[in-house]
């Protein structure tokens, strides 16, 4: 199962260490593999260093691609969980 | 960077950089031995060696994680919460699948030794972060470099920690400060770096530990002064190499310096003619106790345990939970004594939160010790937890709202029972028991109470209200605190006399202990232990330093001979004015 979602970084300091560590910790409980793409660079969303290297600032648009049995659930929960960090850009389920 | 020489002294050299963390310190300039300056060994692997190198990498990762976990624990115990959080992020980074994946792929692709592979992987990551235009992200590169260095030290079989290598009162001179440098090293009085900004994690840690830190000073210039004495002034962003005696003396008398010195040396509090005053802290929440590490107090004079149950009612019936809580308190107090006041609820302290947690609940009109003795099962749980915790440090028990000697005797009986029930559990055989003097009834029988306990503690807030008939919600009550009525002054003097006769200690833990203008009178009345809110400790200590004990005694004598509150207020004010001039 695959799921896709576009999110905009809402946090004023961008995707800095606190949101990144929170996100990685949270993603650890999902089986799905998750890839985040920003400015044509794609990284493993379960990697702190990967996410940090995206250097996504406020208003940056991230594409979240998840694959695995709980991919849909994860993508659905993501925004609910991280309302302070992200807002919806557009939402496509495939 | 600007470098300027002043002609105030022939020898001393003043350098001006930018301040990152405030504070002033005097120390010796030292440099760190830079292990990572040594060239990395580089060679190609022969068949079958890959496994061994990957195994070494995994070992280095887990050793690094162990170091960081230890460091994280230490920082948390010491109360450096910000610093601990950063180290926690480092621990999470070590778990990063990207590092492991990249290292594995690259090792198999290049067939080079693990040191070279790991170094190149980390370099690439740093590179990605560094090229970013935002300084906020660029600063994160230092974290990755720091982590990389730690793992590399293990790969090269070097120890990760350098805590032994630093003599006390050292001012560290580095090109760029790494978070683990400040987090793990003891004895650092200050840091001077060439590169670094306020948003670096190293800066946060320096601030969290109260270490002055200055950047934008040329590394080479400073490196030539290694081993020399220097003053680092984090408030101005100035470094003074080889300071003259005049500069040092001027600095020692400045307020900022004495504050930073107190943090590092924890000097005792004395009046200017040498009378030692024991300064303690009043604590309501366990997170306040963390401040003690950087605070010139001699211990906790009043831990209000009822706030624990207000926040965590589930602790009420658990001896085990309470035991761990009190034990942690002692640990955080770092060997200093902690006086725990047993639960003080009832009266205006509404114990309705109990209703859901106990069926032993008795009328809420009873307050303090009376409430506890009416609910002995709850009381015994707390006493047992305290007795057990007391085997780990200096813990004393304080009874609130005592009005009759029988209440102390009953409590002693209950403590005996608690000890019997703890026969097979480690606990303190001897525990000091104190009584709060906070209602006029207790003042009148202070001599009897003093004979049955180990110390007395004056709670002047309630005493003032009950003596003067002022309601706690009365708005004028707060004004009264700044001028003491003769009735209260006589009571304090009386209790001090009774405590002296019984040869037991007496402390005062009301709000008036936080009022620097009343400290002179209290000391004169015979109070040698003051317990006040943590945030007033420095102010009260400053006030005490300026006082002469014999003048305080004279003031108390005069005041006891006056009749109205207004006369007393005037007398105290005149005394303070005369003292300032």
Contacts between the chains, C-beta under 8 A, distances in Angstrom:
chain1	res1	chain2	res2	distance
A	13	B	136	6.4
A	14	B	134	7.3
A	14	B	136	7.1
A	14	B	137	7.5
A	16	B	136	6.4
A	16	B	137	7.5
A	16	B	140	7.4
A	17	B	89	5.4
A	17	B	140	6.4
A	17	B	143	7.6
A	21	B	88	7.9
A	21	B	89	5.2
A	21	B	92	5.3
A	24	B	92	6.7
A	25	B	92	7.1
A	43	B	98	7.2
A	44	B	97	6.1
A	44	B	98	5.8
A	44	B	101	7.9
A	46	B	97	5.9
A	47	B	96	4.9
A	47	B	97	5.5
A	47	B	98	3.7
A	47	B	99	8.0
A	48	B	89	7.5
A	48	B	92	5.8
A	48	B	93	5.0
A	48	B	96	5.2
A	49	B	93	6.2
A	49	B	96	5.0
A	49	B	98	5.3
A	49	B	99	6.5
A	49	B	125	5.4
A	49	B	144	6.6
A	50	B	96	7.4
A	50	B	98	4.7
A	52	B	129	6.3
A	52	B	137	7.2
A	52	B	140	5.7
A	52	B	144	8.0
A	53	B	125	6.3
A	53	B	128	4.1
A	53	B	129	5.7
A	55	B	128	7.9
A	55	B	129	6.7
A	55	B	132	4.0
A	55	B	134	6.6
A	55	B	137	4.4
A	57	B	134	6.0
